[in-house]
């Protein structure tokens, strides 16, 4: 009999030495003549415990972590392969509070399965959503998605059902499904985790999208910084092809769908949907004017669904368990769950999938455990480099698209980056402009030039040059960028800048005033 | 610098391979750079002829994307993440440490040609900040000691 051991292959786990742990456990087991079977599963997303290994026992899987190479001898000495205690023993994995307190719907399988095992996927409800969808009319599928209340998880939060309906109603011989996997926001990694740890769920979601709107071709536009995800996706696609989940006459139906991965080339702006389409067409990623919407005239001028990875990966569970099941989670108009990514200066970083409505404070302290450095958390940035900085006075804001919008902040793609009190917020504001200057496509003047001028104005404020005038100039510039840019790059860069200025004026060498806080 | 006949031959093969593919430039440039290490400007002319594009359009395409380079890099490419999450965990000190240790700035290559240093804006490893990437290997919770080790290994490889 062999003992079953799980060692993750997620690239964050690998970045902490999971491959070395794998090799060492393998060689030690041979040395000791212990028969083990190693499964390279995905990560559960408890990254402060990675590399975290698991052992199958009669009571369920038990976990150990974080594992160092130097721990492996003592793990074998204490017979970890039997699930016995060790000082890195974490108990039954599913009972770890951090994991137990989550509501994993989109992430139901992540970390449990071998990402490229289609048997594992099918064994845990995989392709049930597709099989249901194949029995329905396109209108019914679109209605189900609309009823679920799912909104675009890339950040714009546009209702997915409405987008699909537009594409379905657009008459055309050719339509496309494009998955936006250009996850460039700092503090986010939920797309990467889905692609590396449960690629079939994305593939299934894209097939259903194709079925719903009448598209037979899909592209995954994947950022070049994710080589590991690319390998896993390609492996999963070829397995799905073999099993006829992709290709011609899927599962004996009339429906055919082909799917390929296109590797991007390191331009943040290509996460913007029209710029992405330009790039896919083999051009510079210059933002397009809207209208026409991509749903009407998208890739090569054809009706195109452009959805984020998480939106598409959430479709299978909606089609499996029904719109109501999904819509019962969440609050207000923010239905369902969001895979939240805890990053930056936090003790317990990782992936927390929760229904909308959880407060930032719960995320930062109950899940995050406070800052990694032990110093007080001064600010958090939610929703990537274009999201506002929130001071501790706003930590009770519930995660909800509308509540965030009321305080000029965004939920975005659900990334939360925490900063301790050592952060200089004027530097962060300056960096926001610098990033915009580096990544702007250059089409709109406020974004292309305003970003550089913004850096200069902040420098002047900091060195005490005409502070009053320059603060007003900075606000004016922010206004111009918000109102005078075609897309969110220029249109939202002022959010982090102005929030930093409003809440942390002392970091700019300004006096804290009544209006500032 | 003129291309070797081997390089020109490879480029010609890739041009043909992607000729009929919609949106060919993106996969074509990746294929060229993955093989040769860079996209030589000398490739613009044959591409322009085969794909019916102007040389300016091809130049515009290549220079738009941070990933593509028009000069051969060092044997290894070290990317340091400069984005917010890594900044929150002290990446700026690591950037300085790396640059001092290697004696180069971003977009430069060490004298021994072993390492080219590049900035990167997020590696999706934000739960393990600060992060870097050596070639295609992501490294998390980077410390100066880890940098020393990575650089040593790269120089010996």
Contacts between the chains, C-beta under 8 A, distances in Angstrom:
chain1	res1	chain2	res2	distance
A	11	B	124	7.4
A	11	B	125	7.0
A	11	B	138	5.2
A	12	B	124	7.9
A	12	B	125	5.2
A	12	B	127	5.9
A	12	B	128	5.3
A	12	B	138	7.5
A	12	B	140	6.2
A	14	B	137	7.7
A	14	B	138	6.7
A	15	B	125	5.4
A	15	B	128	5.6
A	15	B	131	6.6
A	15	B	137	7.9
A	15	B	138	4.2
A	15	B	139	5.4
A	15	B	140	3.5
A	15	B	141	8.0
A	16	B	128	6.0
A	16	B	140	5.0
A	16	B	141	6.6
A	45	B	127	7.9
A	47	B	127	3.6
A	47	B	128	5.7
A	48	B	127	7.6
A	50	B	128	7.5
A	183	B	122	8.0
A	183	B	124	6.2
A	184	B	121	6.8
A	184	B	122	5.9
A	185	B	122	6.9
A	186	B	83	3.4
A	186	B	84	4.3
A	186	B	85	5.1
A	186	B	86	7.6
A	186	B	121	6.9
A	186	B	122	4.7
A	186	B	126	6.4
A	187	B	83	7.8
A	187	B	84	6.2
A	187	B	85	4.7
A	187	B	122	8.0
A	187	B	126	4.9
A	188	B	122	7.7
A	188	B	124	7.2
A	188	B	126	6.9
A	189	B	124	4.2
A	189	B	125	6.9
A	189	B	126	5.7
A	189	B	127	6.6
A	191	B	124	7.8
A	192	B	124	4.2
A	223	B	124	8.0
A	224	B	30	8.0
A	224	B	67	4.9
A	225	B	120	6.5
A	225	B	122	7.0
A	225	B	123	5.4
A	225	B	124	6.6
A	225	B	133	7.4
A	226	B	124	6.2
A	227	B	136	4.6
A	228	B	136	7.6
A	228	B	138	7.6
A	262	B	23	7.3
A	262	B	26	6.3
A	262	B	27	7.0
A	263	B	26	7.4
A	263	B	27	7.4
A	263	B	30	5.7
A	264	B	26	7.7
A	264	B	65	8.0
A	264	B	67	7.7
A	265	B	26	6.6
A	265	B	29	7.2
A	265	B	30	7.2
A	265	B	65	3.6
A	265	B	66	7.2
A	265	B	67	3.9
A	265	B	68	5.9
A	266	B	65	5.7
A	266	B	66	3.9
A	266	B	67	3.6
A	266	B	120	7.8
A	267	B	64	6.5
A	267	B	65	5.3
A	267	B	66	6.3
A	267	B	67	7.9
A	268	B	121	6.3
A	279	B	26	6.5
A	280	B	23	5.2
A	280	B	26	7.2
A	281	B	22	7.2
A	281	B	23	4.8
A	282	B	22	7.6
A	282	B	23	4.0
A	282	B	24	5.5
A	282	B	25	3.7
A	282	B	26	5.4
A	282	B	61	7.4
A	283	B	25	7.4
A	283	B	61	6.7
A	284	B	60	5.5
A	284	B	61	5.7
A	284	B	64	4.1
A	285	B	64	6.4
A	285	B	65	7.7
A	300	B	22	6.7
A	341	B	126	6.7
A	341	B	127	7.0
A	342	B	127	6.8
A	343	B	85	4.3
A	343	B	88	7.9
A	343	B	126	3.5
A	343	B	127	5.5
A	343	B	129	6.6
A	344	B	84	6.9
A	344	B	85	4.4
A	344	B	88	3.6
A	344	B	89	6.5
A	344	B	126	6.9
A	344	B	129	6.3
A	345	B	88	4.4
A	345	B	89	5.9
A	349	B	126	7.5
A	349	B	127	3.8
A	349	B	128	7.2
A	349	B	129	7.9
A	350	B	127	5.1
A	351	B	127	7.6
A	372	B	89	7.1
A	381	B	84	5.8
A	385	B	83	7.0
A	385	B	84	6.3
A	385	B	121	8.0
A	415	B	85	7.9
A	415	B	126	7.0
A	417	B	84	4.9
A	417	B	85	4.7
A	417	B	88	5.8
A	417	B	126	7.0
A	418	B	88	6.5
A	419	B	88	4.7
A	420	B	88	7.5
A	423	B	88	6.9
A	428	B	84	7.2
A	428	B	87	7.5
A	431	B	84	7.5
A	431	B	87	7.2
A	435	B	83	7.9
A	435	B	121	6.7
A	438	B	121	7.6
A	439	B	121	7.4
A	441	B	64	7.9
